[in-house]
Amino acid sequence: MSGMKTVVMVIAQKEFRDEEYLRPREAFEKAGFMVRVASGTPGDCTGKFGLKAKADMAVGALKARDFDAVAFIGGAGCKGFWDDAACHAAARDALSLGRIVAAICSAPVILAHAGLLDGKRATCFPGDAEELRKCGARYTGEAVTSDGLLITGNGPDAAAAFGDTIVKALA
């Protein structure tokens, strides 16, 4: 790999949150990062408001050593990843290799269910806060919360700040 940082964005095939994908992606590209997109399977994905995106790979094909950060994007569709073994493995492997692991909106529940938020400060979509608490997370309610290599955001309004926080963490 070159010296260029690589961020993998994990989105649902359907109903990912458009701005939670777009705003961070813009921040990553502006910073000169390579962006890859993963989903349940490679191919076309559609956001809640009709945004089209293409997944380069399946989440199960992610190799943590090949990227610097993984960002799980929210929206109703990400709830299908809450208990997804491939998503949990990707997040755990990335963290074990010292990579940034990020999630926004409902997606921090993926990290919680993977066992990564126990005792950690985290935020998420307010309606999902109880899921984080059940898994031992210290819910902050902040727009964006960082705890070590973990970065969480609370929803669409925090999308730009979420992207900027990941960029700063990789700088």
N, C-alpha and C positions, 0 to 999 in steps of 0.2 A: 504493500500500500504506500501511496505517496504521503507527503506531510499534510495533505488536505484532510480536515476532519469530516467524518461521515456520521450523519444522523439518520436513523431508521424511524419513520413514522408509521405506527400501527393504526390502521383505520378499519372500521367495519365495512363489509361489502355494501350495506345499505344503512341509511340513517346515521352516518357519522355527522358530527356538527361542523358545518362548512367553515365557519370562521375560526374554529379551534384547529383546523387543518391549515387554512390559508395564512393566518397571521404568523404563526410560528414558522411555517415554511418560508415566508417572505423574509423573516429575520435570519433564518439559517442561510438562505441563498445570498442575502446582502452581506453576511459575514464570510462568504466564500466557501461555505460547507457544501459537501455533496449530500443530496437528500435521496434516500431510497424509501420506498413505500411497501409495506407488508400488510396482508390481510389474511382472511381464512384461506383463500386460494388466490393465485395471481389473476389479474384481469381487471375488468371495469368495476368501479365502486361509485356509488351515488350518495351524496350528502342529503341531509334533511331538506335543504332548500334547492336541491337539484344540481349542486356542484358535481362535476364529473372528475374523477381521479382514477389513475391506473396503478394497481398494485404490481410491483416488479416481482414479488415473491410471496410465498406462503409464510406465515409466522413460523411454522414448523421448520422452515429452511434457514431461519436466522442463525448465524454463528456470531456469538458475542465478540469474539476476537476481531471480527471484520468491521466493527463500527465503534464510535466513541460515545454515542448516546442512543438510547431508544426512548421514544416519546409515544405513549399510548393516548390516542385522541378520543374524546368523549362523544356524547350523543347517545340517543336511545339504542342504537345498534351495538354499542360497545358492551352492553349488558350481556350479550352472547359470549363475551370473552371473560366475564367475571370468574368463571370456573374452568377456563380453557387451559388444559395442561401445557400446550405449546406456548401460550402467552406467559404462564407462570414460569416455565423453564427458561424462556428468553430473558425475562426480568431477573430471575435468580442468577443465571449465568453472567449476565451483564454486570450485576452488582458484585459478584464474586471476583470479576476481573477488574474491578475499579472503574467501571464505566458509569456515566450518568444514566439514571433511570427516572423518567418523568411520566406524569399522567395528569390529565385535566378533566374536569367535570365529573362524570360518573366513572371514568376510567381508573381513578385511584383505588377503587374497590378491587380491581384486578391485582394491584400490588398488595392490598390488605389480605386478600384471599390467598395470595402466594406466600404469605407469612413475612413479608418484607417491612411492614409498618408497625409491628409490635414494639411498643415503647418509643416510637418515632413521632415527631411532630409532622402533621399532614393536614391538608385541606381537600375539599371536594365539593361537588354540587351539594348544597345544604340538605336536600332531600335524601342524600345517601350517607350523611354523617354517621348515622347509627351503625351502618355496615362497617365503617372504619373503626368506630369505638369497640364494636363486638370483637374485632381482631386485634385489639390492644393499642390502636393508634391514639395519639394525643391530638384530637381534632382542634384546629386553630380557628377555623372560620375565616381566615385571611384570604385575600385574592390569590396570592402565590406564597407558598411556604417551602423553604429549603431546609433539609436536615441531612447533613453530610452529602452523599451522592444522590439523594432522593429529592426530586422537585415535584411539587403538586400544585395544581391550579383549580380554582373553584367553578369555572364555567366560561361561557363565551366572552363576557366582558373582560376577563383576565387573559384572553388569548395572546394579545400582543406582549403583555408583561411576562407571561409564561415563556414565550419564545425568547424574549430578551434575557430572561434569567438563565435559560439553558445556554444561550450564546456566551454570556459572561462566565458561566461555570466551565465552559470549554476553552475559554481564552487563555 
